[in-house]
Amino acid sequence: MESAMKSLMSDHNRYKESFCMYIDRSTEHQCIQQFIVTKLPDIISSIPNGKTTIDVLSLGSGTGEMDLHILSKLQDKYPGHPINNYVVEPSKEQILMYKENASKALNIDNVTFTWHQKTTSEIEQEIKEKNKFKKYDFIHMIQMLYYVKDVPATIEFFHSCLAPEGKLLIIVLSRNSGWNTLYRNHGSRVPANEMCLGLCSEDVTNILDSMSVKYETYDLPTDLDITECFTEGNINGELLLDMVTETCCFSKTAPPDLKELIMEDLKSPEFSVKKDGKIFFNTDLKVLVIENKQPY
Ligand SMILES: C[S@@+](CC[C@H](N)C(=O)[O-])C[C@H]1O[C@@H](n2cnc3c(N)ncnc32)[C@H](O)[C@@H]1O
């Protein structure tokens, strides 16, 4: 990895800007929202299993838009049941935006929020040190597992935090997505720190198989309009490139040969499709829903 390059995660403000641009140019949130509307009601039909209160743990919540949709569906499914939503998110900036989004949400009125400005490993350590083990009815990790140091240990620990009949929902890049292929090709040259940028759905299913747990998978085809990345000096394109490469100011700090390789890949048919004069990068996702049960 070239020394001038810095991980995007090391600059919370730039990350927030890049992530907002990414969400604006991507179909990711619409597709996840559609999944929440069409599939989540069935997925959560086994909880709260006799309890009055529903406990939800959100790991790497970002600005909370997807969390708020999940909470709204839980509330629709279980009217009158109070919901406790525990948020774990290391970025202060994202938590501030989450709080603002939650205060504006009209369709959640029976939810109590607790925000923890921490990483998953910090919260895990805290739980273990204080011996404060709590069981959750629904736990989700949406597009966040790339940022943990030890993916199998993280999945195992939080799976052990599920209440009986509880569900763990994980969303990650699909093995066949252009984005995952890009990391597989060039991941060693971008600043990964201790993150698992090349993680994909297949890695997660291998971990789940080794844990012998029962799970279901769903495909979520999504794409990202990267057209602006090909206009030199375009600020929106630069923010998108930062997100795609997880590198802070990639255009200005990447060595020319790496930049050339990545720009070539991004527009090649293995990674993207061209439509109506625009270029759409394949960012297909997979949803994995894990039960707190052993396989039959
Ligand atoms: C790609 S965003 C996804 C946000 C949100 N789940 C969504 O789908 O809109 C990843 C989030 O994970 C958070 N994150 C990074 N490292 C983390 C860690 N070690 N533990 C928990 N969250 C982390 C980031 O701050 C960021 O908000």
The ligand as an SDF file (V2000), in Angstrom:
LIG
                    3D

 27 29  0  0  0  0  0  0  0  0999 V2000
  -21.3490    1.6720    4.9570 C   0  0  0  0  0  0  0  0  0  0  0  0
  -21.8780    2.3930    6.4350 S   0  0  0  0  0  0  0  0  0  0  0  0
  -23.4570    1.6310    6.6520 C   0  0  0  0  0  0  0  0  0  0  0  0
  -24.3690    2.4310    7.5200 C   0  0  0  0  0  0  0  0  0  0  0  0
  -25.7880    1.8760    7.6700 C   0  0  0  0  0  0  0  0  0  0  0  0
  -25.8010    0.5580    8.2570 N   0  0  0  0  0  0  0  0  0  0  0  0
  -26.5030    1.8840    6.3380 C   0  0  0  0  0  0  0  0  0  0  0  0
  -26.6050    0.8190    5.7150 O   0  0  0  0  0  0  0  0  0  0  0  0
  -26.9430    2.9580    5.9210 O   0  0  0  0  0  0  0  0  0  0  0  0
  -20.8740    1.5630    7.6470 C   0  0  0  0  0  0  0  0  0  0  0  0
  -21.0280    2.1160    9.0650 C   0  0  0  0  0  0  0  0  0  0  0  0
  -20.2730    1.2880    9.9630 O   0  0  0  0  0  0  0  0  0  0  0  0
  -19.6590    2.1290   10.9220 C   0  0  0  0  0  0  0  0  0  0  0  0
  -18.4790    1.4180   11.4490 N   0  0  0  0  0  0  0  0  0  0  0  0
  -17.2040    1.4510   11.0340 C   0  0  0  0  0  0  0  0  0  0  0  0
  -16.4220    0.6620   11.7770 N   0  0  0  0  0  0  0  0  0  0  0  0
  -17.2380    0.0820   12.6910 C   0  0  0  0  0  0  0  0  0  0  0  0
  -17.0230   -0.8460   13.7520 C   0  0  0  0  0  0  0  0  0  0  0  0
  -15.8080   -1.3590   13.9900 N   0  0  0  0  0  0  0  0  0  0  0  0
  -18.0810   -1.1860   14.5190 N   0  0  0  0  0  0  0  0  0  0  0  0
  -19.3190   -0.6830   14.2720 C   0  0  0  0  0  0  0  0  0  0  0  0
  -19.5710    0.1970   13.2650 N   0  0  0  0  0  0  0  0  0  0  0  0
  -18.5560    0.5650   12.4860 C   0  0  0  0  0  0  0  0  0  0  0  0
  -19.2820    3.3790   10.1260 C   0  0  0  0  0  0  0  0  0  0  0  0
  -19.0380    4.4950   10.9430 O   0  0  0  0  0  0  0  0  0  0  0  0
  -20.5000    3.5340    9.2200 C   0  0  0  0  0  0  0  0  0  0  0  0
  -21.4730    4.3530    9.8000 O   0  0  0  0  0  0  0  0  0  0  0  0
  1  2  1  0
  2  3  1  0
  2 10  1  0
  3  4  1  0
  4  5  1  0
  5  6  1  0
  5  7  1  0
  7  8  2  0
  7  9  1  0
 10 11  1  0
 11 12  1  0
 11 26  1  0
 12 13  1  0
 13 14  1  0
 13 24  1  0
 14 15  1  0
 14 23  1  0
 15 16  2  0
 16 17  1  0
 17 18  1  0
 17 23  2  0
 18 19  1  0
 18 20  2  0
 20 21  1  0
 21 22  2  0
 22 23  1  0
 24 25  1  0
 24 26  1  0
 26 27  1  0
M  CHG  2   2   1   9  -1
M  END
$$$$
